[in-house]
């Protein structure tokens, strides 16, 4: 039975492992190394952090990061979700992302953005299945290991507007 638990420092060793597995795909993030807990904790907002646990094993995590420090964008955040390699494609991602969407609305977020490599089709499909819509393609937006990559920009609008 899957359950969702607020992500805390105690979960970080597993979060770090799952994040590293994502980095190893080469299509999950522009990052090339896993941050320390202190760096990770500064990057992500204190609210809306979750781990998905199935049979006492952390199978995924999600969190939000601000898109801007400007007050007018306080209700807009970037969503991040990572699934453990052994649990991808097994139906754990959708309920975890839905948990994040529900929690984000409860915390006053009206828009969530996701920036996903076009090659990461499972992630794009997951986001679309949860109500995100494609709003654009950002051509050669950044480099990872010296190679330019595009990003698909997806957006989710909560019902609180």
BELQUI-V121876 format. One record per backbone hydrogen bond with DSSP energy under -0.5 kcal/mol. CO is the residue of the C=O (numbers start at 0). NH is the residue of the N-H. If there is no record, write none. Layout:
# BELQUI-V121876
co=CO nh=NH
co=CO nh=NH
This chain:
# BELQUI-V121876
co=0 nh=54
co=2 nh=52
co=4 nh=50
co=7 nh=10
co=7 nh=11
co=8 nh=11
co=10 nh=13
co=10 nh=14
co=11 nh=15
co=12 nh=16
co=13 nh=17
co=14 nh=18
co=15 nh=19
co=16 nh=20
co=17 nh=21
co=18 nh=22
co=19 nh=23
co=20 nh=24
co=21 nh=24
co=21 nh=25
co=22 nh=25
co=26 nh=116
co=35 nh=39
co=36 nh=40
co=37 nh=41
co=38 nh=42
co=39 nh=43
co=48 nh=6
co=49 nh=61
co=50 nh=4
co=50 nh=52
co=51 nh=58
co=51 nh=59
co=52 nh=2
co=53 nh=56
co=56 nh=53
co=56 nh=58
co=58 nh=83
co=59 nh=51
co=60 nh=81
co=61 nh=49
co=62 nh=79
co=63 nh=44
co=64 nh=77
co=69 nh=72
co=70 nh=73
co=72 nh=75
co=74 nh=109
co=74 nh=110
co=75 nh=66
co=76 nh=78
co=76 nh=112
co=77 nh=64
co=79 nh=62
co=81 nh=60
co=83 nh=86
co=83 nh=87
co=84 nh=87
co=86 nh=89
co=86 nh=91
co=90 nh=94
co=91 nh=95
co=92 nh=96
co=93 nh=97
co=94 nh=98
co=95 nh=99
co=96 nh=100
co=97 nh=101
co=98 nh=102
co=99 nh=103
co=100 nh=104
co=101 nh=105
co=102 nh=106
co=103 nh=108
co=104 nh=107
co=109 nh=157
co=110 nh=76
co=111 nh=155
co=112 nh=78
co=113 nh=115
co=113 nh=153
co=115 nh=151
co=116 nh=119
co=118 nh=120
co=119 nh=123
co=120 nh=124
co=121 nh=125
co=122 nh=126
co=123 nh=127
co=124 nh=128
co=125 nh=129
co=126 nh=129
co=126 nh=131
co=127 nh=130
co=132 nh=154
co=135 nh=152
co=136 nh=138
co=137 nh=140
co=137 nh=150
co=141 nh=148
co=143 nh=146
co=146 nh=143
co=148 nh=140
co=148 nh=141
co=150 nh=137
co=151 nh=115
co=151 nh=153
co=152 nh=134
co=152 nh=135
co=153 nh=113
co=154 nh=132
co=155 nh=111
co=155 nh=157
co=157 nh=160
